[in-house]
Amino acid sequence: MNADQIKQLIAAGLACDHITLEGDGRHWYAVVVSAAFEGKRAIARHQQVYATLGDRMKNDEIHALSIKAFTPAEWAAQPAA
């Protein structure tokens, strides 16, 4: 799978304000911003993102995915890089 395909899967399953995805084809790093994360702990947020990918993590289409999940307010409070 490529970055665009993974981003499309996440966006199709979760209303997102922002998604970035980087990786080497096996190991991926995602930043996902969604109001759906409001009031949820990090593990629940990650589970929501993983759920959008279905069995693709289990069958190794996506080997590894590291996620930083933010609410829109948390994202807005991030320092500029």
N, CA, C and O atoms as a Maestro MAE file, in Angstrom:
{
 s_m_m2io_version
 :::
 2.0.0
}

f_m_ct {
 s_m_title
 :::
 protein
 m_atom[324] {
  # First column is atom index #
  i_m_mmod_type
  r_m_x_coord
  r_m_y_coord
  r_m_z_coord
  i_m_residue_number
  s_m_chain_name
  s_m_pdb_residue_name
  s_m_pdb_atom_name
  i_m_atomic_number
  :::
  1 25 0.843 -1.176 0.000 1 A "MET " " N  " 7
  2 3 0.000 0.000 0.000 1 A "MET " " CA " 6
  3 2 0.891 1.243 0.000 1 A "MET " " C  " 6
  4 15 2.003 1.239 0.526 1 A "MET " " O  " 8
  5 25 0.367 2.291 -0.601 2 A "ASN " " N  " 7
  6 3 1.115 3.543 -0.587 2 A "ASN " " CA " 6
  7 2 0.429 4.545 0.352 2 A "ASN " " C  " 6
  8 15 -0.655 4.285 0.876 2 A "ASN " " O  " 8
  9 25 1.079 5.682 0.549 3 A "ALA " " N  " 7
  10 3 0.584 6.689 1.496 3 A "ALA " " CA " 6
  11 2 -0.804 7.191 1.130 3 A "ALA " " C  " 6
  12 15 -1.655 7.348 2.005 3 A "ALA " " O  " 8
  13 25 -1.042 7.445 -0.156 4 A "ASP " " N  " 7
  14 3 -2.354 7.956 -0.565 4 A "ASP " " CA " 6
  15 2 -3.463 6.952 -0.280 4 A "ASP " " C  " 6
  16 15 -4.551 7.344 0.142 4 A "ASP " " O  " 8
  17 25 -3.210 5.685 -0.499 5 A "GLN " " N  " 7
  18 3 -4.215 4.656 -0.235 5 A "GLN " " CA " 6
  19 2 -4.546 4.587 1.255 5 A "GLN " " C  " 6
  20 15 -5.714 4.483 1.633 5 A "GLN " " O  " 8
  21 25 -3.532 4.645 2.085 6 A "ILE " " N  " 7
  22 3 -3.747 4.578 3.535 6 A "ILE " " CA " 6
  23 2 -4.501 5.817 4.015 6 A "ILE " " C  " 6
  24 15 -5.428 5.710 4.819 6 A "ILE " " O  " 8
  25 25 -4.106 6.990 3.525 7 A "LYS " " N  " 7
  26 3 -4.810 8.229 3.895 7 A "LYS " " CA " 6
  27 2 -6.280 8.156 3.487 7 A "LYS " " C  " 6
  28 15 -7.151 8.586 4.243 7 A "LYS " " O  " 8
  29 25 -6.562 7.618 2.307 8 A "GLN " " N  " 7
  30 3 -7.949 7.492 1.842 8 A "GLN " " CA " 6
  31 2 -8.747 6.566 2.747 8 A "GLN " " C  " 6
  32 15 -9.908 6.844 3.048 8 A "GLN " " O  " 8
  33 25 -8.140 5.471 3.183 9 A "LEU " " N  " 7
  34 3 -8.833 4.547 4.085 9 A "LEU " " CA " 6
  35 2 -9.170 5.225 5.412 9 A "LEU " " C  " 6
  36 15 -10.283 5.100 5.921 9 A "LEU " " O  " 8
  37 25 -8.200 5.936 5.956 10 A "ILE " " N  " 7
  38 3 -8.433 6.615 7.234 10 A "ILE " " CA " 6
  39 2 -9.524 7.667 7.074 10 A "ILE " " C  " 6
  40 15 -10.445 7.738 7.888 10 A "ILE " " O  " 8
  41 25 -9.425 8.481 6.032 11 A "ALA " " N  " 7
  42 3 -10.414 9.545 5.804 11 A "ALA " " CA " 6
  43 2 -11.801 8.989 5.526 11 A "ALA " " C  " 6
  44 15 -12.797 9.614 5.892 11 A "ALA " " O  " 8
  45 25 -11.889 7.823 4.883 12 A "ALA " " N  " 7
  46 3 -13.191 7.217 4.591 12 A "ALA " " CA " 6
  47 2 -13.866 6.695 5.858 12 A "ALA " " C  " 6
  48 15 -15.094 6.635 5.930 12 A "ALA " " O  " 8
  49 25 -13.066 6.319 6.852 13 A "GLY " " N  " 7
  50 3 -13.638 5.736 8.060 13 A "GLY " " CA " 6
  51 2 -13.708 6.662 9.249 13 A "GLY " " C  " 6
  52 15 -14.295 6.313 10.273 13 A "GLY " " O  " 8
  53 25 -13.109 7.857 9.130 14 A "LEU " " N  " 7
  54 3 -13.031 8.763 10.260 14 A "LEU " " CA " 6
  55 2 -13.025 10.192 9.730 14 A "LEU " " C  " 6
  56 15 -12.196 10.544 8.891 14 A "LEU " " O  " 8
  57 25 -13.943 11.007 10.217 15 A "ALA " " N  " 7
  58 3 -13.980 12.414 9.793 15 A "ALA " " CA " 6
  59 2 -12.740 13.111 10.334 15 A "ALA " " C  " 6
  60 15 -12.589 13.264 11.546 15 A "ALA " " O  " 8
  61 25 -11.850 13.533 9.437 16 A "CYS " " N  " 7
  62 3 -10.568 14.122 9.830 16 A "CYS " " CA " 6
  63 2 -10.454 15.556 9.344 16 A "CYS " " C  " 6
  64 15 -10.909 15.905 8.254 16 A "CYS " " O  " 8
  65 25 -9.837 16.373 10.177 17 A "ASP " " N  " 7
  66 3 -9.518 17.744 9.788 17 A "ASP " " CA " 6
  67 2 -8.162 17.801 9.091 17 A "ASP " " C  " 6
  68 15 -7.895 18.701 8.295 17 A "ASP " " O  " 8
  69 25 -7.304 16.819 9.407 18 A "HIS " " N  " 7
  70 3 -5.940 16.823 8.878 18 A "HIS " " CA " 6
  71 2 -5.369 15.416 8.970 18 A "HIS " " C  " 6
  72 15 -5.566 14.728 9.972 18 A "HIS " " O  " 8
  73 25 -4.670 14.990 7.941 19 A "ILE " " N  " 7
  74 3 -3.950 13.716 7.955 19 A "ILE " " CA " 6
  75 2 -2.630 13.928 7.224 19 A "ILE " " C  " 6
  76 15 -2.603 14.441 6.105 19 A "ILE " " O  " 8
  77 25 -1.543 13.528 7.865 20 A "THR " " N  " 7
  78 3 -0.275 13.420 7.159 20 A "THR " " CA " 6
  79 2 0.222 12.000 7.362 20 A "THR " " C  " 6
  80 15 -0.006 11.391 8.408 20 A "THR " " O  " 8
  81 25 0.896 11.485 6.361 21 A "LEU " " N  " 7
  82 3 1.393 10.116 6.428 21 A "LEU " " CA " 6
  83 2 2.732 10.059 5.724 21 A "LEU " " C  " 6
  84 15 2.869 10.486 4.578 21 A "LEU " " O  " 8
  85 25 3.706 9.531 6.421 22 A "GLU " " N  " 7
  86 3 5.038 9.353 5.860 22 A "GLU " " CA " 6
  87 2 5.485 7.933 6.163 22 A "GLU " " C  " 6
  88 15 5.057 7.332 7.148 22 A "GLU " " O  " 8
  89 25 6.344 7.409 5.312 23 A "GLY " " N  " 7
  90 3 6.875 6.087 5.581 23 A "GLY " " CA " 6
  91 2 7.659 5.543 4.420 23 A "GLY " " C  " 6
  92 15 7.859 6.205 3.401 23 A "GLY " " O  " 8
  93 25 8.097 4.321 4.601 24 A "ASP " " N  " 7
  94 3 8.952 3.678 3.608 24 A "ASP " " CA " 6
  95 2 8.269 2.525 2.880 24 A "ASP " " C  " 6
  96 15 8.925 1.743 2.191 24 A "ASP " " O  " 8
  97 25 6.951 2.424 3.034 25 A "GLY " " N  " 7
  98 3 6.227 1.329 2.399 25 A "GLY " " CA " 6
  99 2 5.922 0.182 3.353 25 A "GLY " " C  " 6
  100 15 5.041 -0.631 3.077 25 A "GLY " " O  " 8
  101 25 6.629 0.107 4.458 26 A "ARG " " N  " 7
  102 3 6.377 -0.909 5.487 26 A "ARG " " CA " 6
  103 2 6.088 -0.251 6.830 26 A "ARG " " C  " 6
  104 15 5.178 -0.671 7.545 26 A "ARG " " O  " 8
  105 25 6.840 0.755 7.168 27 A "HIS " " N  " 7
  106 3 6.703 1.456 8.444 27 A "HIS " " CA " 6
  107 2 6.163 2.856 8.164 27 A "HIS " " C  " 6
  108 15 6.766 3.638 7.430 27 A "HIS " " O  " 8
  109 25 5.011 3.151 8.768 28 A "TRP " " N  " 7
  110 3 4.313 4.400 8.489 28 A "TRP " " CA " 6
  111 2 4.180 5.227 9.757 28 A "TRP " " C  " 6
  112 15 4.096 4.689 10.861 28 A "TRP " " O  " 8
  113 25 4.163 6.553 9.580 29 A "TYR " " N  " 7
  114 3 4.019 7.516 10.669 29 A "TYR " " CA " 6
  115 2 2.896 8.467 10.292 29 A "TYR " " C  " 6
  116 15 2.984 9.184 9.295 29 A "TYR " " O  " 8
  117 25 1.835 8.468 11.099 30 A "ALA " " N  " 7
  118 3 0.653 9.264 10.775 30 A "ALA " " CA " 6
  119 2 0.383 10.315 11.846 30 A "ALA " " C  " 6
  120 15 0.587 10.089 13.039 30 A "ALA " " O  " 8
  121 25 -0.080 11.463 11.379 31 A "VAL " " N  " 7
  122 3 -0.655 12.486 12.258 31 A "VAL " " CA " 6
  123 2 -2.100 12.621 11.807 31 A "VAL " " C  " 6
  124 15 -2.378 12.931 10.648 31 A "VAL " " O  " 8
  125 25 -3.012 12.385 12.739 32 A "VAL " " N  " 7
  126 3 -4.437 12.427 12.423 32 A "VAL " " CA " 6
  127 2 -5.113 13.396 13.388 32 A "VAL " " C  " 6
  128 15 -4.958 13.296 14.605 32 A "VAL " " O  " 8
  129 25 -5.863 14.332 12.818 33 A "VAL " " N  " 7
  130 3 -6.587 15.324 13.621 33 A "VAL " " CA " 6
  131 2 -8.078 15.124 13.363 33 A "VAL " " C  " 6
  132 15 -8.536 15.204 12.223 33 A "VAL " " O  " 8
  133 25 -8.829 14.863 14.435 34 A "SER " " N  " 7
  134 3 -10.253 14.604 14.287 34 A "SER " " CA " 6
  135 2 -11.012 15.019 15.544 34 A "SER " " C  " 6
  136 15 -10.553 14.793 16.663 34 A "SER " " O  " 8
  137 25 -12.167 15.623 15.345 35 A "ALA " " N  " 7
  138 3 -13.039 15.956 16.471 35 A "ALA " " CA " 6
  139 2 -13.568 14.693 17.137 35 A "ALA " " C  " 6
  140 15 -14.008 14.739 18.286 35 A "ALA " " O  " 8
  141 25 -13.532 13.568 16.434 36 A "ALA " " N  " 7
  142 3 -13.991 12.294 16.995 36 A "ALA " " CA " 6
  143 2 -13.117 11.840 18.168 36 A "ALA " " C  " 6
  144 15 -13.508 10.947 18.919 36 A "ALA " " O  " 8
  145 25 -11.941 12.445 18.329 37 A "PHE " " N  " 7
  146 3 -11.050 12.080 19.418 37 A "PHE " " CA " 6
  147 2 -11.366 12.813 20.721 37 A "PHE " " C  " 6
  148 15 -10.780 12.508 21.760 37 A "PHE " " O  " 8
  149 25 -12.283 13.772 20.675 38 A "GLU " " N  " 7
  150 3 -12.624 14.553 21.867 38 A "GLU " " CA " 6
  151 2 -12.998 13.628 23.026 38 A "GLU " " C  " 6
  152 15 -13.828 12.732 22.872 38 A "GLU " " O  " 8
  153 25 -12.377 13.855 24.185 39 A "GLY " " N  " 7
  154 3 -12.699 13.112 25.395 39 A "GLY " " CA " 6
  155 2 -12.171 11.688 25.425 39 A "GLY " " C  " 6
  156 15 -12.511 10.928 26.331 39 A "GLY " " O  " 8
  157 25 -11.346 11.310 24.455 40 A "LYS " " N  " 7
  158 3 -10.832 9.935 24.401 40 A "LYS " " CA " 6
  159 2 -9.345 9.915 24.728 40 A "LYS " " C  " 6
  160 15 -8.599 10.835 24.394 40 A "LYS " " O  " 8
  161 25 -8.941 8.843 25.387 41 A "ARG " " N  " 7
  162 3 -7.529 8.648 25.695 41 A "ARG " " CA " 6
  163 2 -6.789 8.179 24.447 41 A "ARG " " C  " 6
  164 15 -7.409 7.772 23.464 41 A "ARG " " O  " 8
  165 25 -5.476 8.238 24.494 42 A "ALA " " N  " 7
  166 3 -4.646 7.908 23.330 42 A "ALA " " CA " 6
  167 2 -4.951 6.523 22.776 42 A "ALA " " C  " 6
  168 15 -5.044 6.369 21.558 42 A "ALA " " O  " 8
  169 25 -5.108 5.530 23.608 43 A "ILE " " N  " 7
  170 3 -5.342 4.161 23.122 43 A "ILE " " CA " 6
  171 2 -6.655 4.083 22.343 43 A "ILE " " C  " 6
  172 15 -6.721 3.410 21.314 43 A "ILE " " O  " 8
  173 25 -7.687 4.753 22.816 44 A "ALA " " N  " 7
  174 3 -8.975 4.741 22.113 44 A "ALA " " CA " 6
  175 2 -8.865 5.466 20.777 44 A "ALA " " C  " 6
  176 15 -9.491 5.062 19.797 44 A "ALA " " O  " 8
  177 25 -8.084 6.519 20.737 45 A "ARG " " N  " 7
  178 3 -7.870 7.250 19.484 45 A "ARG " " CA " 6
  179 2 -7.159 6.355 18.473 45 A "ARG " " C  " 6
  180 15 -7.553 6.284 17.309 45 A "ARG " " O  " 8
  181 25 -6.123 5.683 18.922 46 A "HIS " " N  " 7
  182 3 -5.380 4.785 18.035 46 A "HIS " " CA " 6
  183 2 -6.273 3.659 17.527 46 A "HIS " " C  " 6
  184 15 -6.212 3.293 16.353 46 A "HIS " " O  " 8
  185 25 -7.093 3.119 18.404 47 A "GLN " " N  " 7
  186 3 -8.015 2.059 18.001 47 A "GLN " " CA " 6
  187 2 -8.973 2.547 16.923 47 A "GLN " " C  " 6
  188 15 -9.305 1.799 16.004 47 A "GLN " " O  " 8
  189 25 -9.417 3.795 17.028 48 A "GLN " " N  " 7
  190 3 -10.302 4.350 16.000 48 A "GLN " " CA " 6
  191 2 -9.594 4.405 14.652 48 A "GLN " " C  " 6
  192 15 -10.190 4.079 13.626 48 A "GLN " " O  " 8
  193 25 -8.336 4.812 14.647 49 A "VAL " " N  " 7
  194 3 -7.589 4.876 13.394 49 A "VAL " " CA " 6
  195 2 -7.354 3.474 12.851 49 A "VAL " " C  " 6
  196 15 -7.572 3.227 11.665 49 A "VAL " " O  " 8
  197 25 -6.909 2.549 13.708 50 A "TYR " " N  " 7
  198 3 -6.683 1.175 13.264 50 A "TYR " " CA " 6
  199 2 -7.956 0.557 12.694 50 A "TYR " " C  " 6
  200 15 -7.890 -0.207 11.731 50 A "TYR " " O  " 8
  201 25 -9.106 0.872 13.270 51 A "ALA " " N  " 7
  202 3 -10.374 0.319 12.787 51 A "ALA " " CA " 6
  203 2 -10.652 0.723 11.341 51 A "ALA " " C  " 6
  204 15 -11.297 -0.023 10.604 51 A "ALA " " O  " 8
  205 25 -10.175 1.888 10.933 52 A "THR " " N  " 7
  206 3 -10.413 2.324 9.550 52 A "THR " " CA " 6
  207 2 -9.619 1.481 8.547 52 A "THR " " C  " 6
  208 15 -9.932 1.464 7.357 52 A "THR " " O  " 8
  209 25 -8.602 0.791 9.032 53 A "LEU " " N  " 7
  210 3 -7.738 0.007 8.154 53 A "LEU " " CA " 6
  211 2 -8.171 -1.442 8.032 53 A "LEU " " C  " 6
  212 15 -7.603 -2.198 7.244 53 A "LEU " " O  " 8
  213 25 -9.169 -1.832 8.805 54 A "GLY " " N  " 7
  214 3 -9.688 -3.198 8.736 54 A "GLY " " CA " 6
  215 2 -8.598 -4.221 9.017 54 A "GLY " " C  " 6
  216 15 -7.814 -4.058 9.952 54 A "GLY " " O  " 8
  217 25 -8.548 -5.263 8.219 55 A "ASP " " N  " 7
  218 3 -7.586 -6.356 8.417 55 A "ASP " " CA " 6
  219 2 -6.222 -6.079 7.795 55 A "ASP " " C  " 6
  220 15 -5.354 -6.952 7.815 55 A "ASP " " O  " 8
  221 25 -6.018 -4.915 7.256 56 A "ARG " " N  " 7
  222 3 -4.762 -4.633 6.560 56 A "ARG " " CA " 6
  223 2 -3.552 -4.670 7.485 56 A "ARG " " C  " 6
  224 15 -2.439 -4.936 7.032 56 A "ARG " " O  " 8
  225 25 -3.750 -4.409 8.766 57 A "MET " " N  " 7
  226 3 -2.652 -4.538 9.729 57 A "MET " " CA " 6
  227 2 -2.405 -6.016 10.029 57 A "MET " " C  " 6
  228 15 -1.256 -6.440 10.155 57 A "MET " " O  " 8
  229 25 -3.463 -6.791 10.141 58 A "LYS " " N  " 7
  230 3 -3.335 -8.209 10.469 58 A "LYS " " CA " 6
  231 2 -2.707 -9.009 9.339 58 A "LYS " " C  " 6
  232 15 -1.911 -9.914 9.593 58 A "LYS " " O  " 8
  233 25 -3.051 -8.691 8.095 59 A "ASN " " N  " 7
  234 3 -2.530 -9.478 6.977 59 A "ASN " " CA " 6
  235 2 -1.254 -8.882 6.394 59 A "ASN " " C  " 6
  236 15 -0.811 -9.292 5.322 59 A "ASN " " O  " 8
  237 25 -0.659 -7.912 7.099 60 A "ASP " " N  " 7
  238 3 0.647 -7.343 6.771 60 A "ASP " " CA " 6
  239 2 0.673 -6.477 5.517 60 A "ASP " " C  " 6
  240 15 1.749 -6.211 4.982 60 A "ASP " " O  " 8
  241 25 -0.485 -6.032 5.035 61 A "GLU " " N  " 7
  242 3 -0.474 -5.031 3.965 61 A "GLU " " CA " 6
  243 2 0.138 -3.742 4.499 61 A "GLU " " C  " 6
  244 15 0.823 -3.013 3.782 61 A "GLU " " O  " 8
  245 25 -0.128 -3.480 5.783 62 A "ILE " " N  " 7
  246 3 0.494 -2.368 6.493 62 A "ILE " " CA " 6
  247 2 1.238 -3.008 7.666 62 A "ILE " " C  " 6
  248 15 0.620 -3.505 8.607 62 A "ILE " " O  " 8
  249 25 2.554 -2.991 7.600 63 A "HIS " " N  " 7
  250 3 3.348 -3.698 8.610 63 A "HIS " " CA " 6
  251 2 3.333 -2.968 9.960 63 A "HIS " " C  " 6
  252 15 3.111 -3.585 11.002 63 A "HIS " " O  " 8
  253 25 3.568 -1.664 9.932 64 A "ALA " " N  " 7
  254 3 3.629 -0.908 11.186 64 A "ALA " " CA " 6
  255 2 3.106 0.508 10.955 64 A "ALA " " C  " 6
  256 15 3.379 1.128 9.928 64 A "ALA " " O  " 8
  257 25 2.353 0.999 11.929 65 A "LEU " " N  " 7
  258 3 1.802 2.346 11.842 65 A "LEU " " CA " 6
  259 2 1.930 3.018 13.201 65 A "LEU " " C  " 6
  260 15 1.335 2.572 14.182 65 A "LEU " " O  " 8
  261 25 2.701 4.082 13.252 66 A "SER " " N  " 7
  262 3 2.838 4.898 14.450 66 A "SER " " CA " 6
  263 2 1.891 6.086 14.286 66 A "SER " " C  " 6
  264 15 1.894 6.748 13.248 66 A "SER " " O  " 8
  265 25 1.084 6.353 15.308 67 A "ILE " " N  " 7
  266 3 0.033 7.364 15.191 67 A "ILE " " CA " 6
  267 2 0.200 8.448 16.256 67 A "ILE " " C  " 6
  268 15 0.431 8.159 17.430 67 A "ILE " " O  " 8
  269 25 0.079 9.689 15.822 68 A "LYS " " N  " 7
  270 3 -0.106 10.819 16.732 68 A "LYS " " CA " 6
  271 2 -1.502 11.335 16.423 68 A "LYS " " C  " 6
  272 15 -1.770 11.808 15.319 68 A "LYS " " O  " 8
  273 25 -2.386 11.240 17.403 69 A "ALA " " N  " 7
  274 3 -3.795 11.595 17.206 69 A "ALA " " CA " 6
  275 2 -4.145 12.807 18.071 69 A "ALA " " C  " 6
  276 15 -3.936 12.803 19.284 69 A "ALA " " O  " 8
  277 25 -4.678 13.837 17.426 70 A "PHE " " N  " 7
  278 3 -5.000 15.084 18.094 70 A "PHE " " CA " 6
  279 2 -6.444 15.480 17.841 70 A "PHE " " C  " 6
  280 15 -7.012 15.158 16.797 70 A "PHE " " O  " 8
  281 25 -7.038 16.182 18.804 71 A "THR " " N  " 7
  282 3 -8.299 16.878 18.545 71 A "THR " " CA " 6
  283 2 -7.922 18.162 17.808 71 A "THR " " C  " 6
  284 15 -6.755 18.552 17.817 71 A "THR " " O  " 8
  285 25 -8.882 18.820 17.176 72 A "PRO " " N  " 7
  286 3 -8.555 20.087 16.505 72 A "PRO " " CA " 6
  287 2 -7.938 21.124 17.446 72 A "PRO " " C  " 6
  288 15 -7.013 21.836 17.054 72 A "PRO " " O  " 8
  289 25 -8.436 21.218 18.679 73 A "ALA " " N  " 7
  290 3 -7.884 22.181 19.638 73 A "ALA " " CA " 6
  291 2 -6.453 21.819 20.019 73 A "ALA " " C  " 6
  292 15 -5.599 22.700 20.123 73 A "ALA " " O  " 8
  293 25 -6.186 20.540 20.224 74 A "GLU " " N  " 7
  294 3 -4.827 20.106 20.552 74 A "GLU " " CA " 6
  295 2 -3.884 20.397 19.380 74 A "GLU " " C  " 6
  296 15 -2.748 20.825 19.587 74 A "GLU " " O  " 8
  297 25 -4.352 20.168 18.167 75 A "TRP " " N  " 7
  298 3 -3.545 20.412 16.981 75 A "TRP " " CA " 6
  299 2 -3.219 21.907 16.851 75 A "TRP " " C  " 6
  300 15 -2.089 22.285 16.542 75 A "TRP " " O  " 8
  301 25 -4.222 22.733 17.092 76 A "ALA " " N  " 7
  302 3 -4.021 24.183 16.998 76 A "ALA " " CA " 6
  303 2 -3.012 24.680 18.031 76 A "ALA " " C  " 6
  304 15 -2.330 25.679 17.805 76 A "ALA " " O  " 8
  305 25 -2.918 23.982 19.165 77 A "ALA " " N  " 7
  306 3 -2.003 24.380 20.231 77 A "ALA " " CA " 6
  307 2 -0.576 23.878 20.014 77 A "ALA " " C  " 6
  308 15 0.321 24.238 20.776 77 A "ALA " " O  " 8
  309 25 -0.351 23.055 18.990 78 A "GLN " " N  " 7
  310 3 0.991 22.536 18.718 78 A "GLN " " CA " 6
  311 2 1.906 23.671 18.268 78 A "GLN " " C  " 6
  312 15 1.502 24.533 17.488 78 A "GLN " " O  " 8
  313 25 3.140 23.663 18.764 79 A "PRO " " N  " 7
  314 3 4.072 24.711 18.314 79 A "PRO " " CA " 6
  315 2 4.407 24.527 16.840 79 A "PRO " " C  " 6
  316 15 4.479 23.400 16.350 79 A "PRO " " O  " 8
  317 25 4.608 25.609 16.150 80 A "ALA " " N  " 7
  318 3 4.978 25.554 14.728 80 A "ALA " " CA " 6
  319 2 6.365 24.949 14.612 80 A "ALA " " C  " 6
  320 15 7.253 25.237 15.415 80 A "ALA " " O  " 8
  321 25 6.540 24.105 13.601 81 A "ALA " " N  " 7
  322 3 7.830 23.432 13.427 81 A "ALA " " CA " 6
  323 2 8.852 24.351 12.806 81 A "ALA " " C  " 6
  324 15 9.994 23.947 12.588 81 A "ALA " " O  " 8
  :::
 }
 m_bond[323] {
  # First column is bond index #
  i_m_from
  i_m_to
  i_m_order
  :::
  1 1 2 1
  2 2 3 1
  3 3 4 2
  4 3 5 1
  5 5 6 1
  6 6 7 1
  7 7 8 2
  8 7 9 1
  9 9 10 1
  10 10 11 1
  11 11 12 2
  12 11 13 1
  13 13 14 1
  14 14 15 1
  15 15 16 2
  16 15 17 1
  17 17 18 1
  18 18 19 1
  19 19 20 2
  20 19 21 1
  21 21 22 1
  22 22 23 1
  23 23 24 2
  24 23 25 1
  25 25 26 1
  26 26 27 1
  27 27 28 2
  28 27 29 1
  29 29 30 1
  30 30 31 1
  31 31 32 2
  32 31 33 1
  33 33 34 1
  34 34 35 1
  35 35 36 2
  36 35 37 1
  37 37 38 1
  38 38 39 1
  39 39 40 2
  40 39 41 1
  41 41 42 1
  42 42 43 1
  43 43 44 2
  44 43 45 1
  45 45 46 1
  46 46 47 1
  47 47 48 2
  48 47 49 1
  49 49 50 1
  50 50 51 1
  51 51 52 2
  52 51 53 1
  53 53 54 1
  54 54 55 1
  55 55 56 2
  56 55 57 1
  57 57 58 1
  58 58 59 1
  59 59 60 2
  60 59 61 1
  61 61 62 1
  62 62 63 1
  63 63 64 2
  64 63 65 1
  65 65 66 1
  66 66 67 1
  67 67 68 2
  68 67 69 1
  69 69 70 1
  70 70 71 1
  71 71 72 2
  72 71 73 1
  73 73 74 1
  74 74 75 1
  75 75 76 2
  76 75 77 1
  77 77 78 1
  78 78 79 1
  79 79 80 2
  80 79 81 1
  81 81 82 1
  82 82 83 1
  83 83 84 2
  84 83 85 1
  85 85 86 1
  86 86 87 1
  87 87 88 2
  88 87 89 1
  89 89 90 1
  90 90 91 1
  91 91 92 2
  92 91 93 1
  93 93 94 1
  94 94 95 1
  95 95 96 2
  96 95 97 1
  97 97 98 1
  98 98 99 1
  99 99 100 2
  100 99 101 1
  101 101 102 1
  102 102 103 1
  103 103 104 2
  104 103 105 1
  105 105 106 1
  106 106 107 1
  107 107 108 2
  108 107 109 1
  109 109 110 1
  110 110 111 1
  111 111 112 2
  112 111 113 1
  113 113 114 1
  114 114 115 1
  115 115 116 2
  116 115 117 1
  117 117 118 1
  118 118 119 1
  119 119 120 2
  120 119 121 1
  121 121 122 1
  122 122 123 1
  123 123 124 2
  124 123 125 1
  125 125 126 1
  126 126 127 1
  127 127 128 2
  128 127 129 1
  129 129 130 1
  130 130 131 1
  131 131 132 2
  132 131 133 1
  133 133 134 1
  134 134 135 1
  135 135 136 2
  136 135 137 1
  137 137 138 1
  138 138 139 1
  139 139 140 2
  140 139 141 1
  141 141 142 1
  142 142 143 1
  143 143 144 2
  144 143 145 1
  145 145 146 1
  146 146 147 1
  147 147 148 2
  148 147 149 1
  149 149 150 1
  150 150 151 1
  151 151 152 2
  152 151 153 1
  153 153 154 1
  154 154 155 1
  155 155 156 2
  156 155 157 1
  157 157 158 1
  158 158 159 1
  159 159 160 2
  160 159 161 1
  161 161 162 1
  162 162 163 1
  163 163 164 2
  164 163 165 1
  165 165 166 1
  166 166 167 1
  167 167 168 2
  168 167 169 1
  169 169 170 1
  170 170 171 1
  171 171 172 2
  172 171 173 1
  173 173 174 1
  174 174 175 1
  175 175 176 2
  176 175 177 1
  177 177 178 1
  178 178 179 1
  179 179 180 2
  180 179 181 1
  181 181 182 1
  182 182 183 1
  183 183 184 2
  184 183 185 1
  185 185 186 1
  186 186 187 1
  187 187 188 2
  188 187 189 1
  189 189 190 1
  190 190 191 1
  191 191 192 2
  192 191 193 1
  193 193 194 1
  194 194 195 1
  195 195 196 2
  196 195 197 1
  197 197 198 1
  198 198 199 1
  199 199 200 2
  200 199 201 1
  201 201 202 1
  202 202 203 1
  203 203 204 2
  204 203 205 1
  205 205 206 1
  206 206 207 1
  207 207 208 2
  208 207 209 1
  209 209 210 1
  210 210 211 1
  211 211 212 2
  212 211 213 1
  213 213 214 1
  214 214 215 1
  215 215 216 2
  216 215 217 1
  217 217 218 1
  218 218 219 1
  219 219 220 2
  220 219 221 1
  221 221 222 1
  222 222 223 1
  223 223 224 2
  224 223 225 1
  225 225 226 1
  226 226 227 1
  227 227 228 2
  228 227 229 1
  229 229 230 1
  230 230 231 1
  231 231 232 2
  232 231 233 1
  233 233 234 1
  234 234 235 1
  235 235 236 2
  236 235 237 1
  237 237 238 1
  238 238 239 1
  239 239 240 2
  240 239 241 1
  241 241 242 1
  242 242 243 1
  243 243 244 2
  244 243 245 1
  245 245 246 1
  246 246 247 1
  247 247 248 2
  248 247 249 1
  249 249 250 1
  250 250 251 1
  251 251 252 2
  252 251 253 1
  253 253 254 1
  254 254 255 1
  255 255 256 2
  256 255 257 1
  257 257 258 1
  258 258 259 1
  259 259 260 2
  260 259 261 1
  261 261 262 1
  262 262 263 1
  263 263 264 2
  264 263 265 1
  265 265 266 1
  266 266 267 1
  267 267 268 2
  268 267 269 1
  269 269 270 1
  270 270 271 1
  271 271 272 2
  272 271 273 1
  273 273 274 1
  274 274 275 1
  275 275 276 2
  276 275 277 1
  277 277 278 1
  278 278 279 1
  279 279 280 2
  280 279 281 1
  281 281 282 1
  282 282 283 1
  283 283 284 2
  284 283 285 1
  285 285 286 1
  286 286 287 1
  287 287 288 2
  288 287 289 1
  289 289 290 1
  290 290 291 1
  291 291 292 2
  292 291 293 1
  293 293 294 1
  294 294 295 1
  295 295 296 2
  296 295 297 1
  297 297 298 1
  298 298 299 1
  299 299 300 2
  300 299 301 1
  301 301 302 1
  302 302 303 1
  303 303 304 2
  304 303 305 1
  305 305 306 1
  306 306 307 1
  307 307 308 2
  308 307 309 1
  309 309 310 1
  310 310 311 1
  311 311 312 2
  312 311 313 1
  313 313 314 1
  314 314 315 1
  315 315 316 2
  316 315 317 1
  317 317 318 1
  318 318 319 1
  319 319 320 2
  320 319 321 1
  321 321 322 1
  322 322 323 1
  323 323 324 2
  :::
 }
}
